[in-house]
Amino acid sequence: MRNYDLRVRPSMNASQALNVTFGLALAQIIDVDEKNQIITTNCWLNQAWIDYKLRWNPEKYGNIKVIRLPHDAIWKPDILLYNNADVSAYKSSISTNVIVTADGNVTWLSMMIFRSSCAINVKYFPFDEQNCSLLFASWTYDGYQVNLIKVGDDGDTSNYIPNSEWLLVKLHAKRHVVFYSCCEEPYPDVTYIIQMRRKPLFYVFNMILPCMIITLVALLGFYIPSDSGEKVTMGITTLLSMTVFLMLVTENMPPTSDVLPLIGLYYGITIAIVSLATAMTVLTLNIHHKGARGMDVPPLIKKIFIGVFAKLLCLRLEVPEPVEQDTNESKYELRERVPENGGFSPRFAGSSLHNSSRYTDTLPSTISEGKDFERQFSRVLHKVHQTIDKNDIRLAEQDRRDIVRLEWQQVALVVDRILLLVFLAILLGVTGSIMFQAPHSFHFLFGDPEDSIHANATLSQSARTTTTTEPPL
């Protein structure tokens, strides 16, 4: 090792490329930061190449075929993570000795915690599936000097520690030959694609289920009696509760304007539905109290809502009996009953005259007094009849107003039930159409028959041309 120069690329010929075999084993998915779009993984790296300067004859050295050397004592390829999001992550790498065999085969095993950038697509959150890539390539050596070769089509997951939030579907391995805009030489890279699916139980239990329960509570607003004065209060309280949960969703999502999260769309539409239901509650309250003004229910509205919809909705309504308009007849009868001869009926007048003639000789002064008394009594009796007549008219009008008020209340009740059914139908339709948009929501509800799903993962590569073949370099 005295004559070994670790600054020189160990190649037999400077024009020949050094083949470096690169392999990755995923040990753990530590964290997926959706807001900052960074994934933290614990990976084991396996790099192997042939260093002709480290060959020896085992027979000359006690038949020693394998030795361990410090990793900083020999040449190593500068293979880095291109989409690295934290430079300080390399300080947490653990590199032990390199394994060198007698034929010059060098194996370098290292363990590192990577923080890489990952484009998180939150369209189907929390029933989403993400594809995060780890792109490894040499930083200074082009393909004519260091040829990077992948180990197999899949990464090693034999030592993978399962994550409580993410389910690892598959670890793909792809090799690309890239021509960057800075250089004419090709740069091969090995890209590992972590295909993972979110376990949505936590978000379903803590975000979606409370939203559904609050929305169902909003249904109770249609059952609250209109006279209680709590129908609008119930709707406003429901809106405030859903807004609080919507703020919790926005805190975990990245501030992107490209797509709208599925759960955010569900909250937004549900809030709109509950707001519309609150507005319809105001409409039913207006109909309920419309009878206080004494306006009759139009016959068409009465026929449609009370005659048709009430039967369809199986509502038992109290049908009021119409009040007969007999106020004019009662007035006529009262006029007939009121005497026209100064206040008394003829029979009463005849008897009075007979009695007065009997006592004409004895009591002449009482006749005039009796006539005054009869006129006063007739006047009082006439006023009593007028009061009774007015009272009958007032009671009849009050009965009519009560019937009108009851009819408007019944119309409001039928409208309330119709809006309840419409609200329930829209709610179920929106919930089903939004939640089942996610391609993996069925796997959560009905189970996943397969442990993995082979999906076509795409990588965004700007300002470069890629090929998936492995040309000889």
C-alpha positions in Angstrom: 0.0 0.0 0.0 3.0 2.3 0.1 3.0 2.7 -3.7 -0.8 2.8 -3.9 -2.2 6.2 -5.1 -5.9 6.5 -4.2 -6.2 9.5 -6.5 -5.8 7.4 -9.6 -8.7 5.5 -11.2 -7.7 1.8 -11.1 -8.1 0.9 -14.7 -5.7 -1.2 -16.8 -6.0 1.3 -19.6 -6.9 5.0 -19.4 -9.2 4.6 -22.4 -11.2 1.7 -20.8 -14.1 2.3 -18.6 -14.1 0.9 -15.1 -17.2 -1.2 -14.4 -18.8 -0.4 -11.1 -21.7 -2.6 -9.9 -24.1 -0.7 -7.8 -26.8 -2.3 -5.6 -29.2 -0.9 -3.0 -31.1 -2.6 -0.2 -34.0 -0.6 1.4 -33.9 -1.1 5.1 -36.6 1.4 6.2 -38.9 4.2 5.1 -38.3 6.6 8.0 -40.6 9.5 7.0 -42.5 11.0 4.1 -42.9 14.7 4.5 -45.7 15.7 2.1 -45.6 19.4 3.0 -41.9 19.8 2.0 -42.0 16.8 -0.4 -39.0 15.0 1.1 -38.7 11.3 1.8 -36.2 10.0 4.4 -35.0 6.4 3.9 -32.4 4.1 5.5 -30.5 2.3 2.7 -27.6 -0.2 2.5 -25.4 0.4 -0.5 -23.3 -2.3 -2.1 -20.6 -1.2 -4.6 -18.2 -3.5 -6.3 -15.4 -3.0 -8.8 -12.0 -4.5 -9.8 -8.8 -2.8 -8.7 -5.9 -4.3 -10.5 -3.5 -2.6 -8.2 -4.8 -4.6 -5.2 -4.1 -8.1 -6.7 -1.7 -10.6 -5.0 -0.8 -14.2 -5.1 -2.3 -16.0 -2.1 0.4 -18.6 -2.0 3.1 -16.0 -1.3 1.1 -14.5 1.7 0.1 -17.5 3.7 -2.8 -18.4 1.4 -4.7 -15.3 2.4 -7.4 -14.7 -0.2 -9.5 -11.9 1.4 -8.4 -8.9 3.4 -10.2 -5.8 4.9 -8.8 -2.4 4.3 -10.0 1.0 5.6 -12.4 2.6 3.1 -10.4 5.8 3.1 -7.2 4.1 2.1 -8.1 3.1 -1.4 -9.8 4.7 -4.5 -13.6 4.8 -4.4 -16.1 6.0 -7.1 -17.8 9.3 -6.3 -21.3 8.0 -6.7 -23.7 10.4 -5.2 -27.5 10.8 -4.8 -28.5 13.3 -7.4 -31.8 14.3 -5.9 -30.4 14.7 -2.5 -32.3 17.2 -0.3 -30.0 17.4 2.7 -26.2 17.6 2.3 -25.7 16.9 6.0 -27.2 13.4 5.5 -23.8 12.1 4.3 -22.4 12.8 7.7 -24.7 10.1 9.1 -23.3 7.5 6.7 -21.6 4.4 8.2 -18.7 3.0 6.0 -16.8 0.1 7.3 -13.8 -1.5 5.8 -13.8 -2.5 2.2 -13.5 -6.2 1.3 -10.7 -7.0 -1.1 -10.1 -10.4 -2.7 -6.9 -11.7 -4.2 -8.1 -11.1 -7.8 -8.6 -7.4 -7.0 -12.4 -7.5 -6.5 -13.3 -4.7 -4.1 -16.6 -4.7 -2.3 -17.7 -1.6 -0.4 -20.6 -1.9 1.9 -22.1 1.2 3.5 -25.2 2.3 5.3 -26.7 5.8 4.9 -29.8 7.7 5.7 -30.9 9.6 2.6 -33.2 12.7 2.5 -34.2 12.9 -1.1 -36.7 15.1 -2.9 -39.9 13.4 -4.1 -42.7 14.9 -6.1 -45.8 14.1 -3.9 -49.0 13.8 -5.8 -51.8 14.4 -3.2 -54.7 14.1 -5.6 -56.0 10.9 -4.1 -55.0 11.6 -0.5 -55.4 9.6 1.7 -55.9 6.8 -0.8 -52.8 7.7 -2.7 -49.8 5.8 -4.1 -46.5 7.5 -4.4 -43.4 6.8 -6.5 -40.2 8.3 -5.0 -36.9 7.8 -6.8 -33.3 7.6 -5.7 -31.0 8.5 -8.5 -27.4 7.5 -8.1 -24.6 8.4 -10.5 -21.0 9.5 -10.6 -20.5 13.2 -10.2 -17.2 13.7 -12.1 -16.6 10.5 -14.0 -18.5 10.1 -17.3 -19.5 6.8 -18.9 -16.2 6.4 -20.7 -14.4 6.3 -17.4 -16.8 4.7 -14.9 -19.6 2.5 -16.3 -22.4 2.1 -13.7 -24.1 -1.3 -13.7 -27.3 -2.1 -11.7 -27.8 -5.4 -9.8 -31.0 -7.0 -11.1 -34.3 -5.4 -12.0 -35.5 -5.0 -8.4 -33.9 -3.6 -5.3 -33.3 -5.7 -2.2 -36.1 -5.7 0.3 -35.2 -8.8 2.3 -34.2 -6.7 5.4 -37.0 -4.1 5.0 -38.6 -3.0 8.3 -42.3 -2.3 7.6 -43.6 1.2 8.0 -46.8 2.0 10.0 -48.0 4.5 7.5 -46.8 3.3 4.2 -47.0 -0.1 2.5 -44.0 -0.9 0.3 -45.4 -2.2 -3.0 -42.2 -2.7 -4.9 -38.7 -1.4 -5.3 -37.8 -1.0 -8.9 -34.3 -0.6 -10.4 -33.7 1.1 -13.7 -30.6 2.1 -15.5 -30.4 5.2 -17.7 -27.7 6.8 -19.9 -28.2 10.5 -19.7 -26.6 13.3 -21.8 -26.6 16.5 -19.8 -26.5 20.0 -21.4 -23.1 20.7 -19.9 -21.2 17.8 -21.4 -21.0 15.7 -24.5 -20.1 12.5 -22.7 -22.8 10.1 -21.5 -23.5 9.7 -17.8 -25.0 6.4 -16.7 -27.1 6.3 -13.6 -29.0 3.8 -11.6 -32.4 4.9 -10.4 -34.3 3.0 -7.6 -38.1 3.8 -7.6 -39.8 3.2 -4.3 -43.4 2.4 -5.0 -45.4 2.7 -1.9 -49.1 3.0 -0.9 -50.5 4.9 2.0 -52.3 3.1 4.8 -55.4 5.3 5.1 -56.9 3.9 8.4 -55.4 6.8 10.4 -56.8 9.5 8.2 -60.2 7.7 7.7 -60.7 7.5 11.4 -59.4 11.0 12.3 -60.5 13.1 9.3 -63.0 11.4 7.1 -65.2 9.7 9.7 -65.6 12.9 11.8 -66.6 14.8 8.7 -69.2 12.1 7.9 -70.5 12.2 11.5 -70.7 16.0 11.5 -72.6 15.9 8.2 -75.0 13.4 9.6 -75.5 15.7 12.5 -76.4 18.4 10.0 -79.3 16.1 9.0 -80.8 16.6 12.5 -81.3 20.3 11.6 -84.2 19.2 9.4 -85.9 17.4 12.3 -85.6 20.3 14.8 -89.0 22.0 15.2 -89.1 25.4 13.6 -90.6 27.0 16.7 -87.5 26.0 18.7 -85.3 28.6 16.9 -82.3 26.3 16.8 -82.4 25.2 13.1 -80.0 27.9 11.8 -77.8 27.6 14.9 -77.3 23.9 14.2 -76.2 24.6 10.6 -73.8 27.3 11.6 -72.2 25.1 14.3 -71.8 22.3 11.8 -70.1 24.6 9.3 -67.6 25.8 12.0 -66.8 22.2 13.0 -66.1 21.2 9.4 -63.9 24.3 8.9 -61.7 23.3 11.8 -61.2 19.8 10.3 -60.4 21.4 6.9 -57.7 23.4 8.5 -56.1 20.2 9.9 -56.1 18.8 6.3 -54.4 21.9 4.9 -51.7 21.8 7.5 -50.5 18.4 6.2 -50.7 19.1 2.5 -48.1 20.8 0.4 -49.2 24.3 -0.8 -49.7 23.3 -4.4 -52.1 24.6 -7.0 -51.7 21.8 -9.5 -54.1 19.3 -7.9 -56.7 19.4 -5.1 -56.5 16.7 -2.5 -59.4 14.3 -2.5 -60.2 14.8 1.1 -60.0 18.6 0.7 -62.4 18.4 -2.2 -64.7 16.3 -0.1 -64.6 18.8 2.7 -65.2 21.7 0.4 -68.2 20.1 -1.3 -69.6 19.0 2.0 -69.3 22.5 3.4 -71.1 23.8 0.3 -73.9 21.2 0.8 -74.3 22.1 4.5 -74.3 25.8 3.7 -77.0 25.2 1.1 -78.9 23.2 3.7 -78.7 26.1 6.1 -80.0 28.4 3.5 -82.9 26.0 2.8 -83.6 26.0 6.5 -84.1 29.7 6.4 -86.6 29.1 3.5 -88.6 26.6 5.6 -88.6 29.0 8.5 -90.0 31.7 6.3 -92.7 29.3 5.0 -93.4 28.2 8.6 -94.1 31.7 9.9 -95.8 33.0 6.8 -99.2 32.0 8.2 -98.9 34.7 11.0 -99.7 37.3 8.4 -103.1 35.6 7.6 -102.3 35.0 3.9 -104.2 31.9 2.7 -102.2 29.0 1.1 -102.7 29.1 -2.6 -104.8 26.1 -3.8 -102.1 24.9 -6.2 -99.4 24.8 -3.4 -101.9 23.1 -1.1 -102.7 20.5 -3.6 -99.1 19.7 -4.6 -97.5 19.7 -1.1 -100.3 18.6 1.2 -102.2 16.5 -1.3 -99.3 14.8 -3.2 -95.9 15.0 -1.5 -97.3 14.4 2.0 -98.8 11.1 0.8 -95.6 10.2 -1.0 -93.5 10.9 2.1 -96.0 9.1 4.4 -96.6 12.1 6.5 -99.7 12.1 8.7 -101.0 15.7 8.6 -103.8 17.1 10.7 -106.3 18.3 8.1 -108.1 21.4 9.5 -111.9 21.8 9.0 -112.9 24.9 7.0 -114.7 27.6 9.0 -118.1 28.6 7.5 -118.3 32.3 6.7 -121.7 32.9 8.5 -121.0 36.3 9.9 -123.5 38.1 7.6 -126.3 35.7 8.5 -125.7 36.1 12.2 -125.9 39.8 11.8 -129.2 39.4 10.0 -130.5 37.2 12.7 -129.5 39.6 15.3 -131.3 42.4 13.5 -134.4 40.3 13.5 -134.1 39.6 17.1 -133.7 43.3 18.1 -137.2 44.8 18.7 -138.2 47.7 16.4 -140.7 49.2 18.8 -138.3 50.9 21.1 -136.5 47.9 22.5 -139.1 45.2 23.4 -140.8 42.5 21.5 -144.6 42.9 20.9 -145.4 40.2 23.4 -143.4 42.0 26.0 -144.9 45.3 25.0 -148.4 44.0 25.1 -148.0 42.6 28.5 -146.5 45.8 29.7 -149.3 47.9 28.4 -151.9 45.5 29.9 -150.1 45.7 33.3 -149.8 49.5 33.0 -153.5 50.0 32.1 -154.4 47.9 35.2 -152.5 50.3 37.4 -153.4 53.5 35.5 -155.7 54.8 38.0 -153.5 53.9 41.0 -150.0 54.6 39.7 -150.0 57.2 36.9 -146.4 58.3 37.6 -144.9 54.8 37.2 -145.9 54.7 33.5 -143.4 57.3 32.4 -140.7 55.7 34.6 -141.4 52.3 33.1 -141.0 53.7 29.6 -137.7 55.2 30.4 -136.5 51.9 32.0 -137.7 50.0 28.9 -135.7 52.3 26.5 -132.6 52.0 28.6 -132.9 48.3 28.9 -133.5 48.0 25.2 -130.3 50.1 24.5 -128.3 47.9 26.8 -129.7 44.8 25.3 -128.8 46.1 21.8 -125.2 46.7 22.9 -125.0 43.2 24.4 -126.1 41.8 21.1 -123.5 43.9 19.2 -120.8 42.7 21.5 -121.8 39.1 21.1 -121.8 39.6 17.3 -118.4 41.2 17.3 -117.0 38.4 19.5 -118.4 35.8 17.2 -116.8 37.5 14.2 -113.4 37.8 16.1 -113.5 34.1 17.1 -114.3 33.1 13.5 -111.4 35.2 12.2 -109.1 33.8 14.8 -110.1 30.2 13.8 -109.5 31.1 10.2 -106.0 32.5 11.0 -105.2 29.4 13.1 -106.2 27.2 10.2 -104.1 29.2 7.8 -101.2 29.1 10.1 -101.5 25.3 10.5 -101.7 24.9 6.7 -98.5 26.9 6.2 -96.8 24.9 9.0 -97.8 21.7 7.2 -96.4 23.0 3.9 -93.2 23.9 5.7 -93.0 20.4 7.2 -93.4 18.8 3.8 -90.8 21.1 2.3 -88.5 20.3 5.1 -88.8 16.5 4.5 -88.3 17.0 0.8 -85.1 19.0 1.4 -84.0 16.3 3.8 -84.2 13.6 1.2 -82.5 15.8 -1.4 -79.7 16.6 1.0 -79.3 12.9 1.9 -79.2 11.9 -1.8 -76.7 14.6 -2.7 -74.5 13.7 0.3 -74.4 10.0 -0.5 -73.8 10.7 -4.2 -71.0 13.1 -3.5 -69.4 10.8 -0.9 -69.5 7.8 -3.2 -68.3 9.7 -6.3 -65.4 11.4 -4.5 -64.2 8.6 -2.3 -64.3 6.0 -5.0 -62.3 8.1 -7.4 -59.1 6.9 -5.8 -57.9 3.7 -7.5 -56.9 2.1 -4.2 -60.0 3.0 -2.0 -61.5 -0.4 -2.9 -58.4 -2.1 -1.5 -59.0 -0.4 1.8 -62.7 -1.2 1.9 -62.7 -4.7 0.5 -59.1 -5.8 1.0 -56.2 -6.1 -1.4 -56.1 -9.6 -3.0 -52.5 -9.0 -4.1 -49.5 -7.9 -2.1 -48.2 -5.7 -4.9 -49.4 -3.9 -7.9 -47.1 -3.3 -10.9 -47.5 0.2 -11.9 -45.7 2.3 -14.6 -43.5 4.7 -12.6 -42.5 7.9 -14.3 -39.5 10.1 -13.6 -39.3 13.7 -14.4 -36.0 14.5 -16.1 -35.7 18.1 -17.4 -33.2 19.3 -19.9 -31.8 15.8 -20.6 -32.4 12.9 -23.0 -32.6 9.4 -21.5 -32.4 5.9 -22.9 -33.3 2.7 -21.0 -30.8 0.5 -22.9 -27.4 -0.4 -21.7 -25.0 0.4 -24.6 -21.4 -0.8 -24.4 -19.2 2.0 -23.2 
